[in-house]
Amino acid sequence: MTDTDPDRTLASLVEEVPTYARVFESLGLDYCCDGDRTLATTTTGVDLRT
């Protein structure tokens, strides 16, 4: 398992690893229109290790 920098934007993460799109969609995270948000700002209360 690799660590993901929580300060990266959702859009940049999906650009680098396209399969993240499914994960974000399943969590209701908008990586397109709201893709400038960082992972850290969208995951309050979510365990990033799962």
ChimeraX commands (.cxc) that place a marker at each C-alpha (Angstrom):
marker #1 position 0.00,0.00,0.00 radius 0.5
marker #1 position 1.28,3.47,-0.83 radius 0.5
marker #1 position 0.70,6.65,1.12 radius 0.5
marker #1 position -1.39,9.32,-0.57 radius 0.5
marker #1 position -0.56,12.94,0.16 radius 0.5
marker #1 position -3.71,14.46,1.70 radius 0.5
marker #1 position -2.69,17.89,0.35 radius 0.5
marker #1 position -3.10,16.79,-3.27 radius 0.5
marker #1 position -6.22,17.82,-5.14 radius 0.5
marker #1 position -8.86,15.28,-6.04 radius 0.5
marker #1 position -8.42,16.06,-9.73 radius 0.5
marker #1 position -4.66,15.45,-9.62 radius 0.5
marker #1 position -5.15,12.15,-7.83 radius 0.5
marker #1 position -7.64,10.92,-10.44 radius 0.5
marker #1 position -5.34,12.12,-13.21 radius 0.5
marker #1 position -2.48,10.05,-11.79 radius 0.5
marker #1 position -4.55,7.02,-10.74 radius 0.5
marker #1 position -7.78,6.86,-12.77 radius 0.5
marker #1 position -9.23,4.07,-10.60 radius 0.5
marker #1 position -9.51,6.61,-7.77 radius 0.5
marker #1 position -12.50,8.01,-9.68 radius 0.5
marker #1 position -14.63,5.01,-8.68 radius 0.5
marker #1 position -13.58,5.33,-5.06 radius 0.5
marker #1 position -14.36,9.04,-4.96 radius 0.5
marker #1 position -17.71,8.48,-6.68 radius 0.5
marker #1 position -18.65,5.77,-4.17 radius 0.5
marker #1 position -17.91,8.25,-1.36 radius 0.5
marker #1 position -19.84,11.05,-3.08 radius 0.5
marker #1 position -16.69,13.12,-3.69 radius 0.5
marker #1 position -16.76,15.33,-6.80 radius 0.5
marker #1 position -13.32,15.18,-8.42 radius 0.5
marker #1 position -14.37,17.03,-11.58 radius 0.5
marker #1 position -16.21,20.28,-10.85 radius 0.5
marker #1 position -14.95,20.35,-7.27 radius 0.5
marker #1 position -11.58,18.83,-8.17 radius 0.5
marker #1 position -9.55,21.70,-6.79 radius 0.5
marker #1 position -10.37,20.57,-3.24 radius 0.5
marker #1 position -7.65,18.65,-1.46 radius 0.5
marker #1 position -8.14,15.16,-0.16 radius 0.5
marker #1 position -7.64,16.47,3.38 radius 0.5
marker #1 position -10.55,18.92,3.09 radius 0.5
marker #1 position -12.93,16.25,1.81 radius 0.5
marker #1 position -12.20,13.43,4.21 radius 0.5
marker #1 position -13.06,14.72,7.64 radius 0.5
marker #1 position -13.99,11.64,9.65 radius 0.5
marker #1 position -12.96,9.16,6.93 radius 0.5
marker #1 position -10.23,6.63,7.70 radius 0.5
marker #1 position -7.85,7.03,4.76 radius 0.5
marker #1 position -6.15,3.72,5.55 radius 0.5
marker #1 position -9.16,1.65,4.46 radius 0.5
marker link #1:1,2 radius 0.2
marker link #1:2,3 radius 0.2
marker link #1:3,4 radius 0.2
marker link #1:4,5 radius 0.2
marker link #1:5,6 radius 0.2
marker link #1:6,7 radius 0.2
marker link #1:7,8 radius 0.2
marker link #1:8,9 radius 0.2
marker link #1:9,10 radius 0.2
marker link #1:10,11 radius 0.2
marker link #1:11,12 radius 0.2
marker link #1:12,13 radius 0.2
marker link #1:13,14 radius 0.2
marker link #1:14,15 radius 0.2
marker link #1:15,16 radius 0.2
marker link #1:16,17 radius 0.2
marker link #1:17,18 radius 0.2
marker link #1:18,19 radius 0.2
marker link #1:19,20 radius 0.2
marker link #1:20,21 radius 0.2
marker link #1:21,22 radius 0.2
marker link #1:22,23 radius 0.2
marker link #1:23,24 radius 0.2
marker link #1:24,25 radius 0.2
marker link #1:25,26 radius 0.2
marker link #1:26,27 radius 0.2
marker link #1:27,28 radius 0.2
marker link #1:28,29 radius 0.2
marker link #1:29,30 radius 0.2
marker link #1:30,31 radius 0.2
marker link #1:31,32 radius 0.2
marker link #1:32,33 radius 0.2
marker link #1:33,34 radius 0.2
marker link #1:34,35 radius 0.2
marker link #1:35,36 radius 0.2
marker link #1:36,37 radius 0.2
marker link #1:37,38 radius 0.2
marker link #1:38,39 radius 0.2
marker link #1:39,40 radius 0.2
marker link #1:40,41 radius 0.2
marker link #1:41,42 radius 0.2
marker link #1:42,43 radius 0.2
marker link #1:43,44 radius 0.2
marker link #1:44,45 radius 0.2
marker link #1:45,46 radius 0.2
marker link #1:46,47 radius 0.2
marker link #1:47,48 radius 0.2
marker link #1:48,49 radius 0.2
marker link #1:49,50 radius 0.2
view
